[in-house]
């Protein structure tokens, strides 16, 4: 009987609108939740009878989907480890419970934003217990070639704020002018000396003592334009680690530049790069004195000895003072000595159908067969956006629209209730026929 189908349709309408009300309630209650992606409810008509007889109401069915690809706007914060995404992709995270339990391959979950702070072990963890995952860097700051279709290589991003870090010196560049007058007839031949600080493998300060001794011209002879350069190392007990005979050009076009370098002891001089490899107590050091005919490095001009440019890498032992994540997901640690070191890279995870992922608590998701297989991208490459630090993603809820939908849902629910009431009255009239 069609009255029964009408009753069932009304009940289905109540259930469908109750489902939509649940989604609206979720959306409104999470209007202030960072990274919240709104739920959307769609209604689908159901058909139980097809022509040829009395019409039978099929009712309606409701389905709810999480619109994971529709994010909110970004808001600024004051913490460098507050992270959001400007574009497509998700941050990989894992439960801190699994991390602390030393689970070998913790379950990778995905989120669009998070406020991460170091915990007692130095892991970057959100207040909801989500640990940020990334690829650990090599000691030189480079990122190995990790697999992109598996999360097995991801590890918790860890800050070692209590550890000491030093950087040994591996290169030294000299920009020094030697006085041309010192190689002329009658010059005193007094050496010019200088000391350059460098840092050993254990962070100790060491010294390279460098002397330049002019070759004075004989009586009646022109200036020799020649010098002997000797380098000694304090870490090697003052031993000579490099000795070079230098000759400078005195022509009109290239006057003052290096014309020739002969290695007496130490690493061979490369005229194309200006480099010589010195063997110090702690290992090799690349010394650059300039190319043949070049304008940088060592020169011989005028009357004055002038150390113009002394550049070397390395630093003494220091402690971590701060950390930042750049647009490409590189985690940079800054130390009290002024050096910066890359300690990890946070990739962005993407897949063909993000809306097909399963939603979990705290704005996290896990890939499914419906979402498709995931890929770990370098942030800012491929389809993914960039990582934004000092920012959070606000809720995707539009409260005004949700309140409008709430009014419509309330009216629809009342109308379906009215159907049930009307069917009940009609059934009552049918029952009264017997009287």
C-alpha positions as CSV (number, residue, x, y, z in Angstrom):
1,X,0.0,0.0,0.0
2,X,1.3,3.5,-0.9
3,X,0.5,4.8,2.5
4,X,3.1,2.4,4.0
5,X,5.7,3.6,1.5
6,X,4.9,7.2,2.3
7,X,5.5,6.4,5.9
8,X,8.8,4.8,5.2
9,X,9.8,7.7,2.9
10,X,9.1,10.1,5.8
11,X,11.2,8.0,8.2
12,X,14.0,7.9,5.6
13,X,13.8,11.7,5.3
14,X,14.1,12.1,9.1
15,X,17.2,9.8,9.1
16,X,18.8,11.6,6.1
17,X,18.3,15.1,7.6
18,X,19.5,13.8,11.0
19,X,22.7,12.7,9.2
20,X,23.0,16.2,7.6
21,X,22.4,17.8,10.9
22,X,25.3,15.7,12.4
23,X,27.6,17.0,9.7
24,X,26.5,20.6,10.2
25,X,27.0,20.2,13.9
26,X,30.5,18.9,13.4
27,X,31.4,21.7,11.0
28,X,30.1,24.5,13.3
29,X,31.7,23.0,16.5
30,X,35.0,22.8,14.6
31,X,34.9,26.3,13.2
32,X,37.8,27.2,15.4
33,X,39.8,24.0,14.9
34,X,43.1,24.5,13.0
35,X,43.3,22.4,9.9
36,X,39.6,21.2,10.0
37,X,38.2,20.0,6.7
38,X,34.4,20.3,6.5
39,X,32.0,17.4,6.1
40,X,29.5,17.5,3.3
41,X,26.2,15.5,3.1
42,X,24.5,14.6,-0.2
43,X,21.0,13.2,-0.6
44,X,20.2,10.4,-3.1
45,X,16.7,9.4,-4.1
46,X,15.7,5.7,-3.8
47,X,13.3,4.0,-6.3
48,X,11.4,0.9,-5.2
49,X,8.7,0.7,-7.9
50,X,8.8,1.3,-11.7
51,X,5.6,2.0,-13.6
52,X,2.8,-0.4,-14.4
53,X,1.2,-0.3,-11.0
54,X,0.6,1.9,-8.0
55,X,3.4,4.3,-7.2
56,X,5.6,3.4,-4.2
57,X,7.7,6.0,-2.5
58,X,11.3,4.9,-2.2
59,X,12.6,7.7,0.1
60,X,16.0,9.1,0.3
61,X,19.5,8.1,1.4
62,X,22.2,10.4,2.8
63,X,26.0,10.0,2.3
64,X,28.6,12.1,4.0
65,X,32.1,12.9,2.7
66,X,35.0,14.7,4.1
67,X,36.2,17.4,1.7
68,X,39.9,16.9,2.5
69,X,41.1,18.9,-0.5
70,X,39.3,22.0,0.5
71,X,41.5,23.8,3.1
72,X,41.2,26.9,5.1
73,X,43.2,30.2,5.0
74,X,46.6,30.6,6.6
75,X,47.0,32.6,9.8
76,X,50.3,33.9,11.1
77,X,51.8,32.7,14.4
78,X,54.9,33.5,16.5
79,X,56.5,30.0,16.5
80,X,59.0,28.8,13.8
81,X,57.8,25.3,14.1
82,X,54.1,26.1,13.5
83,X,53.7,24.6,10.0
84,X,51.1,24.9,7.3
85,X,51.0,24.3,3.6
86,X,50.5,26.8,0.8
87,X,49.1,24.4,-1.8
88,X,48.5,20.7,-2.3
89,X,50.0,18.0,-0.1
90,X,50.2,16.8,3.5
91,X,52.7,16.6,6.3
92,X,53.7,13.1,7.4
93,X,53.2,12.5,11.2
94,X,53.0,9.5,13.5
95,X,51.6,8.9,17.0
96,X,54.0,9.8,19.7
97,X,52.8,6.7,21.5
98,X,54.3,4.5,18.8
99,X,57.5,6.6,18.6
100,X,58.0,6.3,22.4
101,X,57.4,2.6,22.2
102,X,60.2,2.3,19.6
103,X,57.9,0.8,17.0
104,X,60.1,-0.1,14.0
105,X,57.7,1.3,11.3
106,X,55.1,3.5,13.0
107,X,51.9,4.2,11.0
108,X,52.2,7.2,8.8
109,X,49.3,9.6,9.2
110,X,48.9,12.8,7.3
111,X,47.9,16.3,8.4
112,X,47.7,19.7,6.8
113,X,49.0,21.8,9.7
114,X,50.5,21.5,13.1
115,X,52.1,23.3,16.1
116,X,55.2,21.3,16.8
117,X,57.4,21.7,19.8
118,X,60.4,19.7,21.1
119,X,59.5,17.1,23.7
120,X,61.8,15.7,26.4
121,X,63.6,13.6,23.8
122,X,63.9,16.5,21.3
123,X,61.2,15.1,18.9
124,X,58.9,17.7,17.3
125,X,55.5,16.8,18.7
126,X,52.1,18.6,18.6
127,X,49.9,19.1,21.6
128,X,47.7,16.3,20.2
129,X,50.6,13.8,20.3
130,X,51.5,13.8,16.7
131,X,55.3,13.5,15.9
132,X,56.6,15.2,12.7
133,X,58.3,12.8,10.4
134,X,61.1,13.5,7.9
135,X,64.3,12.2,6.3
136,X,67.4,12.6,8.4
137,X,70.3,14.5,6.7
138,X,73.9,13.3,6.3
139,X,76.5,14.9,8.5
140,X,77.3,17.4,5.7
141,X,73.6,18.5,5.5
142,X,72.8,16.6,2.3
143,X,69.7,14.5,2.0
144,X,70.3,10.9,0.8
145,X,68.2,9.5,-2.1
146,X,65.4,7.9,-0.1
147,X,62.5,5.8,-1.7
148,X,59.5,7.9,-2.5
149,X,56.7,5.4,-2.5
150,X,57.4,4.0,1.0
151,X,57.2,5.6,4.5
152,X,59.8,3.2,5.9
153,X,62.7,5.7,5.6
154,X,60.8,8.4,7.5
155,X,62.0,9.1,11.0
156,X,60.9,11.5,13.8
157,X,62.4,14.9,13.3
158,X,64.7,15.4,16.3
159,X,66.4,18.5,17.7
160,X,69.5,18.0,19.8
161,X,69.4,21.4,21.6
162,X,71.7,20.0,24.4
163,X,74.4,18.6,22.1
164,X,77.6,20.4,21.1
165,X,78.4,20.8,17.4
166,X,81.6,22.0,15.9
167,X,82.7,22.4,12.2
168,X,86.3,21.8,11.2
169,X,88.0,24.1,8.8
170,X,88.5,22.5,5.4
171,X,89.3,25.6,3.2
172,X,91.2,28.8,3.4
173,X,91.3,31.6,0.9
174,X,94.0,34.3,1.0
175,X,93.7,37.8,-0.5
176,X,97.0,39.5,0.4
177,X,99.0,42.3,-1.3
178,X,102.8,42.0,-1.0
179,X,104.9,45.2,-1.4
180,X,106.6,45.3,-4.7
181,X,109.3,47.5,-3.4
182,X,110.6,44.7,-1.1
183,X,112.1,42.8,-4.1
184,X,114.1,45.7,-5.5
185,X,117.8,46.3,-5.1
186,X,118.8,47.5,-1.6
187,X,115.6,46.3,0.1
188,X,115.9,45.0,3.7
189,X,114.5,41.6,2.8
190,X,112.4,41.5,6.0
191,X,109.8,38.7,6.0
192,X,106.1,39.6,6.4
193,X,104.2,37.3,8.7
194,X,100.6,36.7,9.7
195,X,98.6,34.1,11.6
196,X,95.2,32.6,10.6
197,X,93.0,30.8,13.1
198,X,91.3,27.6,12.0
199,X,89.3,24.9,13.9
200,X,90.3,21.3,14.2
201,X,88.2,18.1,14.2
202,X,87.5,18.4,17.9
203,X,86.6,22.0,17.9
204,X,89.9,23.3,19.2
205,X,91.3,26.6,17.8
206,X,94.5,26.1,15.9
207,X,96.8,28.5,14.0
208,X,98.4,28.6,10.6
209,X,101.5,30.9,10.6
210,X,102.3,32.2,7.1
211,X,105.4,34.1,6.2
212,X,106.3,35.8,3.0
213,X,110.1,36.4,2.4
214,X,111.1,38.6,-0.5
215,X,113.9,37.7,-2.9
216,X,115.9,40.9,-3.0
217,X,117.5,41.9,-6.3
218,X,121.3,41.9,-6.6
219,X,123.1,45.1,-7.1
220,X,122.4,46.7,-10.4
221,X,119.7,44.1,-11.2
222,X,116.0,44.8,-11.7
223,X,113.4,43.8,-9.0
224,X,113.0,40.0,-8.8
225,X,109.3,40.1,-8.1
226,X,109.9,36.8,-6.3
227,X,108.8,35.6,-2.8
228,X,109.0,32.5,-0.7
229,X,105.8,31.6,1.1
230,X,106.0,29.2,4.1
231,X,103.0,27.8,6.0
232,X,103.4,26.1,9.4
233,X,100.8,24.4,11.5
234,X,100.5,24.8,15.3
235,X,98.6,21.4,15.5
236,X,101.6,19.7,13.9
237,X,104.0,21.2,16.4
238,X,104.9,24.1,14.1
239,X,106.0,21.9,11.3
240,X,106.1,23.3,7.7
241,X,103.0,22.0,5.8
242,X,103.5,24.1,2.7
243,X,106.3,26.0,1.0
244,X,105.9,27.8,-2.3
245,X,108.1,30.0,-4.6
246,X,106.0,32.9,-6.0
247,X,106.8,35.0,-9.0
248,X,104.7,38.0,-9.9
249,X,104.1,39.6,-13.3
250,X,105.4,43.2,-13.9
251,X,103.9,43.7,-17.4
252,X,101.7,46.7,-18.3
253,X,98.6,44.5,-18.7
254,X,99.0,42.0,-15.8
255,X,101.3,43.8,-13.4
256,X,101.0,42.6,-9.9
257,X,99.3,39.3,-10.6
258,X,100.7,35.8,-10.1
259,X,102.9,34.7,-12.9
260,X,104.2,31.4,-11.6
261,X,104.0,29.2,-8.4
262,X,106.4,26.4,-7.7
263,X,105.7,24.0,-4.9
264,X,108.6,23.2,-2.7
265,X,106.8,21.1,-0.1
266,X,103.1,20.5,0.5
267,X,100.3,19.9,-2.0
268,X,100.9,20.7,-5.7
269,X,99.5,24.1,-6.8
270,X,96.8,24.1,-9.5
271,X,97.2,27.2,-11.7
272,X,93.6,26.8,-13.0
273,X,91.9,27.0,-9.7
274,X,94.6,28.6,-7.5
275,X,94.3,25.7,-5.0
276,X,96.8,23.6,-3.1
277,X,95.9,20.9,-0.7
278,X,97.8,21.1,2.6
279,X,98.0,18.1,4.9
280,X,97.4,19.3,8.5
281,X,97.4,17.3,11.7
282,X,93.6,16.9,11.5
283,X,93.4,16.2,7.7
284,X,93.6,18.0,4.4
285,X,92.9,21.8,4.0
286,X,92.3,23.5,0.6
287,X,94.4,26.6,0.4
288,X,93.5,29.1,-2.3
289,X,96.1,31.9,-3.2
290,X,94.6,32.8,-6.6
291,X,94.9,31.7,-10.2
292,X,97.8,32.6,-12.5
293,X,97.1,36.0,-14.0
294,X,94.0,36.4,-11.8
295,X,93.0,39.6,-9.9
296,X,92.1,37.8,-6.7
297,X,94.3,36.0,-4.2
298,X,97.9,37.1,-3.8
299,X,99.1,40.3,-5.6
300,X,102.3,42.3,-5.5
301,X,101.7,46.1,-5.8
302,X,103.1,49.2,-4.3
303,X,104.7,49.7,-0.9
304,X,102.4,48.0,1.7
305,X,101.8,44.6,3.0
306,X,98.0,44.3,3.2
307,X,96.0,41.2,4.2
308,X,92.8,42.2,2.4
309,X,90.7,39.1,2.4
310,X,91.0,36.1,4.7
311,X,88.1,33.6,4.3
312,X,87.8,30.2,5.9
313,X,85.1,27.9,6.9
314,X,84.6,26.0,10.1
315,X,83.6,27.1,13.6
316,X,84.2,26.4,17.2
317,X,81.9,24.2,19.4
318,X,78.5,25.7,19.8
319,X,74.9,24.8,20.9
320,X,71.7,24.9,19.0
321,X,69.8,28.1,19.5
322,X,66.9,27.9,17.1
323,X,65.4,25.9,14.3
324,X,63.4,26.8,11.2
325,X,61.7,24.9,8.3
326,X,62.0,26.5,4.9
327,X,59.6,26.4,2.0
328,X,61.2,23.2,0.6
329,X,60.7,21.4,3.9
330,X,64.4,21.6,4.9
331,X,64.9,21.7,8.7
332,X,67.7,24.1,9.5
333,X,69.3,24.3,13.0
334,X,71.1,27.5,14.0
335,X,74.0,27.4,16.5
336,X,75.5,29.9,18.9
337,X,78.6,30.1,16.8
338,X,76.7,31.4,13.8
339,X,76.7,28.3,11.7
340,X,73.6,26.8,10.2
341,X,73.2,23.0,9.6
342,X,70.5,21.1,7.7
343,X,69.3,18.3,10.0
344,X,66.3,16.8,8.1
345,X,63.9,17.3,5.3
346,X,60.1,17.0,5.7
347,X,58.6,15.7,2.4
348,X,55.0,16.4,1.4
349,X,52.7,13.4,0.7
350,X,50.3,13.4,-2.2
351,X,48.0,11.0,-4.0
352,X,45.5,10.8,-6.8
353,X,42.4,11.1,-4.7
354,X,43.0,12.7,-1.3
355,X,39.2,12.8,-0.6
356,X,39.3,9.0,-0.5
357,X,41.5,8.9,2.6
358,X,40.1,7.8,5.9
359,X,39.7,10.6,8.5
360,X,41.0,10.1,12.0
361,X,41.1,12.2,15.2
362,X,43.0,15.4,15.4
363,X,42.7,16.3,11.7
364,X,44.7,13.3,10.5
365,X,44.2,11.0,7.6
366,X,45.5,7.7,6.3
367,X,45.7,6.6,2.7
368,X,43.4,3.9,1.4
369,X,42.8,1.9,-1.8
370,X,40.2,4.5,-2.8
371,X,42.7,7.4,-2.3
372,X,45.4,5.7,-4.4
373,X,49.0,5.1,-3.7
374,X,51.0,8.0,-2.2
375,X,54.2,9.6,-3.2
376,X,56.7,11.6,-1.1
377,X,57.5,14.8,-2.9
378,X,60.1,17.5,-2.2
379,X,58.0,20.5,-1.1
380,X,57.5,23.0,-3.9
381,X,58.0,20.4,-6.6
382,X,55.5,18.4,-8.7
383,X,51.9,19.0,-7.7
384,X,52.7,20.0,-4.1
385,X,52.8,23.4,-2.5
386,X,55.3,24.9,-0.2
387,X,55.8,24.6,3.6
388,X,55.0,27.7,5.5
389,X,56.5,28.2,8.9
390,X,55.2,30.7,11.5
391,X,51.7,29.8,10.2
392,X,48.6,27.6,10.9
393,X,45.8,26.6,8.6
394,X,42.4,27.8,9.9
395,X,39.2,25.8,9.8
396,X,37.6,25.4,6.4
397,X,34.1,25.9,8.0
398,X,32.0,28.8,6.7
399,X,29.8,29.5,9.7
400,X,27.3,31.7,7.8
401,X,26.8,28.9,5.2
402,X,26.5,26.3,7.8
403,X,23.8,28.3,9.7
404,X,21.9,28.7,6.4
405,X,22.1,24.9,5.8
406,X,21.0,24.4,9.4
407,X,17.8,26.3,8.8
408,X,17.1,24.4,5.6
409,X,17.8,21.1,7.4
410,X,15.5,22.0,10.2
411,X,12.6,22.8,7.8
412,X,13.2,19.6,5.8
413,X,13.2,17.6,9.0
414,X,9.9,19.2,10.2
415,X,8.4,18.6,6.7
416,X,9.3,14.9,6.9
417,X,7.9,14.7,10.4
418,X,4.7,16.3,9.0
419,X,4.5,13.5,6.4
420,X,4.6,10.9,9.1
421,X,2.0,12.8,11.1
422,X,-0.3,13.0,8.0
423,X,0.2,9.3,7.1
424,X,-0.7,8.5,10.7
425,X,-3.9,10.6,10.5
426,X,-4.8,8.9,7.2
427,X,-4.3,5.4,8.6
428,X,-6.4,6.5,11.6
429,X,-9.2,7.5,9.1
430,X,-8.8,4.1,7.4
431,X,-9.2,2.4,10.8
432,X,-12.4,4.4,11.5
433,X,-14.1,3.0,8.3
434,X,-14.8,-0.2,10.3
435,X,-16.9,1.7,12.7
